Amino acid sequence: MGALAWLSIPLLAAIGAGLWGSWVSRNRKSIEDGTELEGYMRFREAMEKSRSGG
């Protein structure tokens, strides 16, 4: 019975590591992404205008 108790420790650690890994790798959306994407779109539009105007 003591061996079973000792084997449960690594099992619980593995379950905890799996839960922590899934929590860390979750998809987090940042509020700042919108402003960065808007700046990128303005940059692309400016580059397209300069290419077609030259």
N, C-alpha and C positions, 0 to 999 in steps of 0.2 A: 504493500500500500504506500510505503514511503517513496518507492521508485516512481509510482504513478504521480505523486505530488511533485517530485522533482522534474518529471517530464512535462508537467503542466506549465512550468515557468517558461520554457522556451516557446511553447505553444501560445501562451498569452502574449509573450513578447512579439512573436511573429504577427499575431492578429493586430496588436497595437501598432506595429510598424506599417502594416498594410493600411490601416485606417489613417495614420499620420501621412503616409505617402499620397493617398487619394485626396486628403484635405489640402496638402501643399500644392498638388498639381491641378487643382480645380481651375476652371476658367473664370478669371476675374476680369470684368470689364471696367475700364477706367473712364472717368468722366472726361479726362483730358484728351481722349482719343478723337473726339469730335473736332476740337480745334486743330489738332495736328492734321487730320484728314482734310479739313477746309484749306489749310495752308498748302498742303500738297496739291489739291485741286487747282488752287490759284497759280501755283508754280507750273503745273502742266499746261494750263491755259495760256500762260505767258510764253512758255516755250513753243507751243504750237503757233501762236501769233507771230513770234519772231521767225519761225521757220517758213511760214507761208508768206510773210511780208518781205523776206530777204530775197 
